[in-house]
Amino acid sequence: SSDLSLCHAAVCVLLSCFISAGSPRPRAAGELGSGANSTTLSLAHCTATPRICTAMAKGKSKEGEGDWKKFVWNSDKKEFLGRTGGSWFKILLFYVIFYGCLAGIFIGTIQVMLLTISEFEPKYQDRVAPPGLTQVPTALKTEVTFTVSDPKSYELYIKSIAKFLNKYNDSEQTDQMVFEDCSTKPETYTDRKEVNGAQGQKKSCRFKREWLGNCSGLLDPTYGYSEGKPCVIIKLNRVLGFKPRPPVNGSVEVLTSYDPNIIPVHCAAKKEEDVKNIGSVKYYGMGGVAGFPLQYYPYYGKLLQPKYLQPLLAVQFTNLTFNTEVRIECKAYGENIDYNDKDRFQGRFDVKFDIKSS
């Protein structure tokens, strides 16, 4: 309706301008009739304008409908969406070749990158932090709390230790193609050549569960928890290719003995007020030494040593004060083993014992 009104007004203005332009001189009295007729004609045209504009709008509407239908399919020129079959074929062929070249460049780049890396070891290890020192059993917030007279209170702890030590059973280390004996006393590193698959899988040193003594579970299946003398199994986390270096003799004051072929570990009270509550501490490991023997290093990765067994150290606290929270910290010492305040497990860990008598 607005379009028709605009059209109506435009026609009336044009007619008025035409009539005004056609009678520039003053008319005589006898010419009044012709002027009236002109005015009447103008009014008649303006009255008829809505019908004219309506017809024009309908014509344009039909023409518009025909235009978009013709754009989709032009039967005269055999065009679909403005292109002939040949034009569509050319443009599709161009994009197939274009994106094919892009895909080829991408795949080629990935292949070149894969040629520069090894599936057996990381290309760069300059940002790898020293290994962490962790304990078994793992406990929520590193708090070991139980009641000596209640077996259910420490059941989860002994199950956790037993599950972890199952792979150290003699029955799990019988395959001569996977395991080998590496002495019963600490020795230097075992060189198994380069880290690659040229020689196939590499053997791993056996570790006897019986070396853990009272904490092996072979003599006491409760690992001392039933007597209030809990055991903790300590391990140094695996880092591919890492060779821990023992500390310089005399550089660690807390060590009572020195062995150049072990990474020593020492556990002590973390706070001054805990010193009187910790009591005696016993260590069980290979050769009876408190540390990790070097012949188990370096680690060559899961592909080359799928059943690698890291050396263990068992620590038993035989005289902890009952009904008192005791915080203990254990540290591994080595020239390339550092500590970080932001990571409390890097080279050390702490655990809190709260043993109740009843």
N, C-alpha and C positions, 0 to 999 in steps of 0.2 A: 504493500500500500504506500509506503514511503517512496519507493522508486516511481510509482505512478504519479504521485503528487509532484515530485521533482520534475518529471517529464512534462506534466501538465503546465507547471509554472514556466518552464523553459520555452515551450511552444507559444504560450501567451505573450511572453516578453518579446520573442522574435517577431510575432505578428504586429505587436504594438510598435516596435521599432520600424517595421516595414511601412506601416500606415503613416507614422509620423514623418518618415523620410520621403514619402510620396506626396505630401501636401505641405510644402514649405511656405506657400504664399497664402495670404488671407483670402478666404472665400467670399464671394458675393452672396447676396441673399438667396439667389436662385440655386446656389450650389450647396445649400444646407442639406438638401435631400441626399445628395451623393455622399456627403460626410456621414450622415446618419446611417446610410446603407453600408458604408465602410465599417462604421462602428458595429453595426449589426452583424456584418460578416465576420468581424474579428471576434465578437462574442460567440458567434456560431461555431467558429473554429475552435475556440477555447472550450466550448461545451462538448465538442466532439473529440477533444484531445484525449480524455481518459480511454476511450475505446481504441484510439490509434495506438496509444502507449501500451495498452494491454496486448494488442495484437503483436506489437514489436517485441514485448517481453516474452510472449509465447514462442515467437519465432526464434529468439535468441536462446531460449531454454532448449528447444528441440535441436538447435544447432550445437549447443554445448554437449548434450547427450550423445550426439553423433560424433563429436570430436574425441571424447575419451574412449568410446567404443572403437573408433577408428585407430586410436593410438595403440590400444591393446592388440588389435589385429587389423591390419590394412590389407584387405583382399586384393586391391588393385596392384599394390607394390609387393605383395607377399612379405610384409614386415610384421614382426612380433615385437612389441614394445620398442618400436622405432628402429629395429635392426632386421636385416635380412638373415637368412640362414647362414650364408657365407660369412657375414660380419660377426655373428655369434660364434661361429667355429674359430675364427681368427683370434678373437679376444679370449676365448676359453683356452685355446692352445698357448697363448702368450702367458696367461697366469699359471697354467700347469708347468710350463718350462721355468717361469720365474720362481715359484715356490719350490719346485724341485731342486733348483740350484741353491736356494737358501737351506733346504733340508740337507743337501749334500755337504755344504760348507759346515753346518752344525755337526753332522755325524763325523766328518773328517777331523774337526777340531777335537771332539771327544776321543776319537781313536788315537790321535797324536798324544793327548794328555795321558791316556791309559798306558801308552808305551813308556812313559817316563816314571811311572810309579810301580811299586811292587805289591803283590797281594800278601806278601809274607811279613813286611815291616813298613811302618810309616816313613815317608820320605824325609820329613823333618821332625826331630824330637827335641829341639832346643828349648821348647817351652814346657816340656813334661816335668811336673813337680816330683820331688822325691816320693818314694812309696809311703803309703800310710801303714800304721801299725794298728791292727785290730784284734779283737778277742772273741772267743767263743766260750760261754754262750753269749749271744747278743741279747741285750735287755733294754727295755723301754727306758730312755733317758740314762742309759748306762748305770742303772740302779739294780743291784741284785739283793732282793729282799725275800727272806723265807724264815720259816719256823722249824727248828731242828726236830721237834716232836710231831710235825705234820708233813708226811711224805708228799702230799698233794701240793704243798706250797713250793716245793722245788722240783716237781716232776717235769715241768717244761724245760728247766735248765739242763737236767741230765739227758733228756731226750734230744735237745739241741746239740749237746756235745757228742752223744752217741751217733747221731745222724752224720755229723761232720767227720767223725773218725772212721766211719765204715769204709771209706775209700782207701784208708791206710791199713786195712786188714791184709794179711799175707795172701789170702785167697784172691785179692784184687790185683796183686802184683806178680803174677806167675808168668805172664807172657814175656818170653825172652826177646822177642822182636821189639818190645816197647820199653821194657825196664832192664836195668843193669845194676849191679852192686858197685857202689862208689866208696868203699871203705867204711869202717865203723868208727872212724875218728875224723875230726875236721881236717880238711885238706884245702888246697888252693882251687881256683876256678877250673871247671871242666870245659875244655875247648872242643866244641862240636862243629867247627868250621863256619863257613859263611851262612847268613840267614837267607837261604833260597831253597827251592825245591829240587835242585840238581841231584842231590843225594837221597832224595825221598825224606820220609819222616825220621826224626832224630830220637834217640833213646833218652829216657829220663832215669834219674837215680832213684833207687828204692829208699823208702823211709820206713823203718820198723816202728810199728805202733808200741811195741814193748819198751822202746827207749823212753817213753813218757812216764815210766815207773808207776807210782801210786795214782797218777792221773790218766793212765791208759784205759781204764775201765775194764781191764782184764782181771784184775784182782778185786777191785771194788767197783761194782756197777753203778754206784751212786756218786762216784768221783769225789768222795769226801763230804758231800752235802749232808748226809745222814748223821755225821759226827760234828757238824759245824766247822769243818775244815775244807772249805770249797776250793776246787781247782778251776783254773782259767787257762785255756789253750790260746797261745799267742802266735800270730803269723804276720809276716811282712808281705803286704799286697804285691801282686805280680806287676812288673813293668817290663815290657819287651826289651831285651838287650841291656837291661840295667845290671851293672856290676857294683854292688855295694863295697865300699872300701873301708876296711877296719880303721879305727882311730889310732893315732900315734900313741905308742906306749907311754904311759904316764900322763896323758892328756885328760883322762877321765878319773877324777878323784874317787868316785864311789866304787870303782872296780877293784876287787881284792886280788885278782889274777889277770894275766894278759895272755891271749892266744892270737897270733897274727892271722889265723885262718877262720876266725869267727867274727860275726857282728854281735857284740855283746848287748844284753838287755838287762836292765835293772829296774826293780819295782820298789817304791818307797812311799812313805806317807806324803801326801800332797801338802798338808798343812801341819804347822808345828804342834797343834793340839792333838793330831792323830798319831804322832810318833809313839806315844805310850800305849796306844790301842791296837797297833798293827801286829805286834808279836814277831815271831820268826817266819821267814819265807823260804820255801824250798823250790829249787829249779830242777826240771827234768828235761833232758834233751840228748842229742847224739854225744856219746862219749862223756856224759855227765856234766857238760859245760853249759853255762847259762847264755846261750846265743844261737845264732844261725850259721851253720858251716858254709863255707864259700863254694864247695864243689857242686852245690845245687844251682849255681848261677853261672852264666846268665840264662834267662828264660827266653826260648826261641819262638814263642807264640803258639796259639791253639792249632794252627794248621800243621806245624812241624812237631809239636809236642802235645798231642791231644789229651794225654793222660798224665801230664806233668804234676808232680806232687811237691809243693813247696815245703821246706823244712819247718818244723814246729818246735815250740818251746812251751812246756807246761809249767805253770807256777801254782804252788799250793800254799795257802795261808793257813797255817796250822794253829795259830793262837790268837785269832781275832777276838776282841772284847765283845761279848754279847750285849744286846739291848742298847747298842750305841752305834751311831752312824760313823763309818770309817771311810774316808776318801783316800784312794790309792792311785798313784800315777806310775805308769811303766813307760820307759824310754828305750829306744834302740839308739846305739851310738855308732857313728861312722863319719868319715871325712866328707862324704857326699850325702849325708842324711841331715836335713835341716828341719827346723821347727817353725811353725807359723801360728801366730796368735789368732788369725782368722780361721784356721783349720786345726782344730784340736786333735785330729787323728793323723796329722802329718808327722811321722816319725815317733809318735807317742799316743797314748790314750789314758784316760782316767776312768775309774769305776768306783762306785760307792756301794759298800756292803752294809746291810742292816740285818743282822742275824738275831732272831729272837729265840730265847731258850724254850719258851712255852707259850 
